[in-house]
Amino acid sequence: MMGDLIAWLFSFFILLAVLALVLYQIMCFLDLETDYINPYELATKINNIMLPEFITQGSLCLLHLVTRHWIMFLFCLPYLCYNVNQYIHRRHVVYATEVFSELSRQKRQRIFKLVYLGFLLFFSIFWMIWSIVDEE
Protein backbone atom coordinates (compact mmCIF):
# COMPACT_ATOMS: atom_id res chain seq x y z
CA MET A 1 0.00 0.00 0.00
CA MET A 2 1.31 3.40 -0.96
CA GLY A 3 -0.27 5.01 2.10
CA ASP A 4 1.77 2.74 4.35
CA LEU A 5 5.00 3.82 2.65
CA ILE A 6 4.05 7.49 3.03
CA ALA A 7 3.34 6.91 6.72
CA TRP A 8 6.78 5.32 7.14
CA LEU A 9 8.40 8.25 5.35
CA PHE A 10 6.62 10.71 7.68
CA SER A 11 7.74 8.59 10.61
CA PHE A 12 11.31 8.61 9.34
CA PHE A 13 11.45 12.39 8.98
CA ILE A 14 9.77 13.04 12.33
CA LEU A 15 12.27 10.68 13.93
CA LEU A 16 15.13 12.55 12.27
CA ALA A 17 13.74 15.80 13.71
CA VAL A 18 13.67 14.34 17.23
CA LEU A 19 17.21 13.02 16.74
CA ALA A 20 18.37 16.46 15.63
CA LEU A 21 16.82 18.09 18.71
CA VAL A 22 18.51 15.62 21.07
CA LEU A 23 21.85 16.00 19.26
CA TYR A 24 21.54 19.78 19.59
CA GLN A 25 21.03 19.40 23.34
CA ILE A 26 24.11 17.17 23.64
CA MET A 27 26.14 19.70 21.67
CA CYS A 28 24.97 22.48 23.99
CA PHE A 29 26.15 20.51 27.04
CA LEU A 30 29.49 19.84 25.35
CA ASP A 31 29.80 23.56 24.59
CA LEU A 32 29.20 24.28 28.27
CA GLU A 33 31.95 21.84 29.27
CA THR A 34 34.42 23.55 26.94
CA ASP A 35 33.33 27.06 28.07
CA TYR A 36 31.93 28.14 24.71
CA ILE A 37 28.66 29.12 26.38
CA ASN A 38 27.74 30.06 29.93
CA PRO A 39 25.13 28.30 32.09
CA TYR A 40 22.46 30.93 31.44
CA GLU A 41 22.77 30.54 27.66
CA LEU A 42 22.66 26.77 28.04
CA ALA A 43 19.53 26.88 30.21
CA THR A 44 17.82 29.19 27.73
CA LYS A 45 18.73 27.04 24.71
CA ILE A 46 17.79 23.72 26.33
CA ASN A 47 14.56 24.98 27.90
CA ASN A 48 13.42 26.50 24.60
CA ILE A 49 13.92 23.22 22.76
CA MET A 50 12.44 20.76 25.27
CA LEU A 51 8.78 21.37 24.48
CA PRO A 52 9.29 21.04 20.69
CA GLU A 53 11.12 17.76 21.36
CA PHE A 54 8.23 16.46 23.47
CA ILE A 55 5.61 17.54 20.92
CA THR A 56 7.56 16.06 18.00
CA GLN A 57 8.05 12.76 19.77
CA GLY A 58 4.39 12.71 20.81
CA SER A 59 3.33 13.28 17.21
CA LEU A 60 5.56 10.38 16.17
CA CYS A 61 3.84 8.12 18.69
CA LEU A 62 0.43 9.37 17.58
CA LEU A 63 1.33 8.75 13.92
CA HIS A 64 2.16 5.13 14.70
CA LEU A 65 -1.08 4.77 16.63
CA VAL A 66 -3.24 6.27 13.85
CA THR A 67 -1.54 4.24 11.11
CA ARG A 68 -1.87 1.07 13.21
CA HIS A 69 1.85 0.32 13.34
CA TRP A 70 1.42 -1.37 16.69
CA ILE A 71 4.99 -2.59 17.21
CA MET A 72 6.50 0.83 16.55
CA PHE A 73 3.81 2.44 18.69
CA LEU A 74 4.77 0.13 21.55
CA PHE A 75 8.46 0.95 21.01
CA CYS A 76 7.71 4.70 21.09
CA LEU A 77 5.39 4.53 24.09
CA PRO A 78 8.03 4.24 26.89
CA TYR A 79 9.86 7.30 25.56
CA LEU A 80 6.58 9.22 25.42
CA CYS A 81 5.67 8.15 28.97
CA TYR A 82 9.11 9.23 30.16
CA ASN A 83 8.70 12.64 28.52
CA VAL A 84 5.22 13.11 29.99
CA ASN A 85 6.54 12.16 33.44
CA GLN A 86 9.40 14.65 33.08
CA TYR A 87 6.99 17.38 32.03
CA ILE A 88 4.44 16.73 34.77
CA HIS A 89 7.08 16.80 37.51
CA ARG A 90 8.95 19.73 35.86
CA ARG A 91 12.19 17.77 35.67
CA HIS A 92 12.65 18.74 32.03
CA VAL A 93 13.66 22.29 32.99
CA VAL A 94 17.38 23.03 33.20
CA TYR A 95 18.27 25.64 35.80
CA ALA A 96 21.36 27.76 35.25
CA THR A 97 22.24 27.70 38.95
CA GLU A 98 22.20 23.89 39.14
CA VAL A 99 23.56 22.99 35.71
CA PHE A 100 27.08 22.03 36.80
CA SER A 101 25.87 19.74 39.56
CA GLU A 102 23.53 17.98 37.12
CA LEU A 103 25.80 18.04 34.06
CA SER A 104 26.82 14.37 33.99
CA ARG A 105 23.26 13.18 34.68
CA GLN A 106 21.83 15.45 32.00
CA LYS A 107 24.39 14.27 29.44
CA ARG A 108 23.78 10.59 30.28
CA GLN A 109 20.05 11.14 29.98
CA ARG A 110 20.40 12.66 26.50
CA ILE A 111 22.89 10.03 25.34
CA PHE A 112 20.42 7.34 26.43
CA LYS A 113 17.71 9.15 24.46
CA LEU A 114 20.02 9.24 21.45
CA VAL A 115 20.69 5.50 21.65
CA TYR A 116 16.98 4.78 22.06
CA LEU A 117 16.15 6.98 19.07
CA GLY A 118 18.85 5.20 17.05
CA PHE A 119 17.08 1.94 17.90
CA LEU A 120 13.77 3.44 16.72
CA LEU A 121 15.42 4.75 13.56
CA PHE A 122 16.78 1.29 12.75
CA PHE A 123 13.34 -0.28 13.12
CA SER A 124 11.69 2.54 11.20
CA ILE A 125 14.05 2.03 8.26
CA PHE A 126 13.53 -1.73 8.50
CA TRP A 127 9.73 -1.43 8.35
CA MET A 128 9.93 1.17 5.58
CA ILE A 129 12.04 -1.19 3.45
CA TRP A 130 9.72 -4.06 4.38
CA SER A 131 6.70 -2.10 3.15
CA ILE A 132 8.47 -1.30 -0.15
CA VAL A 133 9.42 -4.94 -0.72
CA ASP A 134 5.98 -6.16 0.36
CA GLU A 135 4.27 -3.97 -2.28
CA GLU A 136 5.97 -5.72 -5.18
Kinemage of the C-alpha trace (Angstrom):
@kinemage 1
@onewidth
@group {chain A} dominant
@subgroup {mainchain}
@vectorlist {calphas} color= white
{ca met a 1} P 0.000 0.000 0.000
{ca met a 2} L 1.312 3.401 -0.964
{ca gly a 3} L -0.272 5.009 2.104
{ca asp a 4} L 1.772 2.736 4.347
{ca leu a 5} L 4.997 3.822 2.646
{ca ile a 6} L 4.049 7.488 3.033
{ca ala a 7} L 3.345 6.913 6.725
{ca trp a 8} L 6.784 5.315 7.142
{ca leu a 9} L 8.402 8.254 5.353
{ca phe a 10} L 6.625 10.708 7.675
{ca ser a 11} L 7.735 8.589 10.611
{ca phe a 12} L 11.314 8.612 9.342
{ca phe a 13} L 11.451 12.392 8.980
{ca ile a 14} L 9.770 13.035 12.331
{ca leu a 15} L 12.272 10.675 13.930
{ca leu a 16} L 15.134 12.548 12.266
{ca ala a 17} L 13.743 15.797 13.708
{ca val a 18} L 13.673 14.344 17.234
{ca leu a 19} L 17.212 13.015 16.743
{ca ala a 20} L 18.373 16.461 15.631
{ca leu a 21} L 16.820 18.090 18.707
{ca val a 22} L 18.513 15.623 21.068
{ca leu a 23} L 21.851 16.003 19.265
{ca tyr a 24} L 21.539 19.777 19.588
{ca gln a 25} L 21.031 19.400 23.338
{ca ile a 26} L 24.110 17.172 23.642
{ca met a 27} L 26.144 19.697 21.675
{ca cys a 28} L 24.969 22.481 23.992
{ca phe a 29} L 26.151 20.506 27.035
{ca leu a 30} L 29.491 19.844 25.353
{ca asp a 31} L 29.798 23.556 24.591
{ca leu a 32} L 29.205 24.284 28.271
{ca glu a 33} L 31.951 21.842 29.265
{ca thr a 34} L 34.417 23.553 26.936
{ca asp a 35} L 33.331 27.057 28.068
{ca tyr a 36} L 31.931 28.140 24.712
{ca ile a 37} L 28.661 29.115 26.376
{ca asn a 38} L 27.743 30.057 29.925
{ca pro a 39} L 25.128 28.300 32.094
{ca tyr a 40} L 22.465 30.934 31.443
{ca glu a 41} L 22.774 30.541 27.657
{ca leu a 42} L 22.656 26.769 28.039
{ca ala a 43} L 19.535 26.884 30.208
{ca thr a 44} L 17.824 29.190 27.728
{ca lys a 45} L 18.726 27.035 24.715
{ca ile a 46} L 17.785 23.723 26.328
{ca asn a 47} L 14.555 24.978 27.905
{ca asn a 48} L 13.420 26.504 24.597
{ca ile a 49} L 13.920 23.225 22.762
{ca met a 50} L 12.442 20.762 25.273
{ca leu a 51} L 8.778 21.374 24.480
{ca pro a 52} L 9.291 21.036 20.694
{ca glu a 53} L 11.116 17.758 21.358
{ca phe a 54} L 8.230 16.460 23.473
{ca ile a 55} L 5.615 17.536 20.921
{ca thr a 56} L 7.558 16.056 17.999
{ca gln a 57} L 8.050 12.757 19.775
{ca gly a 58} L 4.392 12.706 20.811
{ca ser a 59} L 3.330 13.281 17.213
{ca leu a 60} L 5.558 10.376 16.167
{ca cys a 61} L 3.843 8.116 18.686
{ca leu a 62} L 0.429 9.373 17.579
{ca leu a 63} L 1.325 8.752 13.918
{ca his a 64} L 2.164 5.126 14.697
{ca leu a 65} L -1.084 4.769 16.632
{ca val a 66} L -3.236 6.269 13.854
{ca thr a 67} L -1.538 4.242 11.108
{ca arg a 68} L -1.870 1.070 13.209
{ca his a 69} L 1.848 0.318 13.338
{ca trp a 70} L 1.419 -1.365 16.693
{ca ile a 71} L 4.987 -2.592 17.205
{ca met a 72} L 6.501 0.827 16.546
{ca phe a 73} L 3.814 2.436 18.690
{ca leu a 74} L 4.772 0.127 21.554
{ca phe a 75} L 8.458 0.948 21.005
{ca cys a 76} L 7.714 4.702 21.094
{ca leu a 77} L 5.394 4.526 24.085
{ca pro a 78} L 8.027 4.241 26.891
{ca tyr a 79} L 9.862 7.303 25.563
{ca leu a 80} L 6.581 9.217 25.425
{ca cys a 81} L 5.671 8.153 28.969
{ca tyr a 82} L 9.111 9.233 30.164
{ca asn a 83} L 8.704 12.644 28.520
{ca val a 84} L 5.220 13.115 29.993
{ca asn a 85} L 6.537 12.163 33.438
{ca gln a 86} L 9.403 14.648 33.081
{ca tyr a 87} L 6.989 17.381 32.026
{ca ile a 88} L 4.441 16.734 34.771
{ca his a 89} L 7.080 16.799 37.510
{ca arg a 90} L 8.946 19.733 35.864
{ca arg a 91} L 12.186 17.767 35.672
{ca his a 92} L 12.645 18.740 32.033
{ca val a 93} L 13.662 22.286 32.990
{ca val a 94} L 17.381 23.028 33.197
{ca tyr a 95} L 18.266 25.641 35.803
{ca ala a 96} L 21.355 27.758 35.249
{ca thr a 97} L 22.241 27.697 38.947
{ca glu a 98} L 22.195 23.887 39.138
{ca val a 99} L 23.556 22.991 35.709
{ca phe a 100} L 27.078 22.033 36.798
{ca ser a 101} L 25.865 19.735 39.562
{ca glu a 102} L 23.532 17.979 37.115
{ca leu a 103} L 25.798 18.038 34.065
{ca ser a 104} L 26.820 14.373 33.992
{ca arg a 105} L 23.260 13.182 34.675
{ca gln a 106} L 21.830 15.451 31.996
{ca lys a 107} L 24.386 14.274 29.441
{ca arg a 108} L 23.783 10.592 30.278
{ca gln a 109} L 20.054 11.143 29.976
{ca arg a 110} L 20.398 12.655 26.502
{ca ile a 111} L 22.891 10.031 25.339
{ca phe a 112} L 20.420 7.335 26.434
{ca lys a 113} L 17.708 9.155 24.463
{ca leu a 114} L 20.025 9.244 21.454
{ca val a 115} L 20.694 5.499 21.650
{ca tyr a 116} L 16.982 4.784 22.063
{ca leu a 117} L 16.154 6.985 19.073
{ca gly a 118} L 18.848 5.197 17.054
{ca phe a 119} L 17.079 1.941 17.895
{ca leu a 120} L 13.768 3.440 16.725
{ca leu a 121} L 15.422 4.751 13.558
{ca phe a 122} L 16.777 1.293 12.753
{ca phe a 123} L 13.342 -0.284 13.116
{ca ser a 124} L 11.689 2.539 11.196
{ca ile a 125} L 14.052 2.030 8.263
{ca phe a 126} L 13.527 -1.731 8.498
{ca trp a 127} L 9.731 -1.432 8.351
{ca met a 128} L 9.926 1.169 5.577
{ca ile a 129} L 12.037 -1.190 3.454
{ca trp a 130} L 9.721 -4.056 4.381
{ca ser a 131} L 6.699 -2.098 3.147
{ca ile a 132} L 8.475 -1.297 -0.150
{ca val a 133} L 9.424 -4.945 -0.721
{ca asp a 134} L 5.983 -6.157 0.357
{ca glu a 135} L 4.274 -3.974 -2.277
{ca glu a 136} L 5.970 -5.715 -5.179
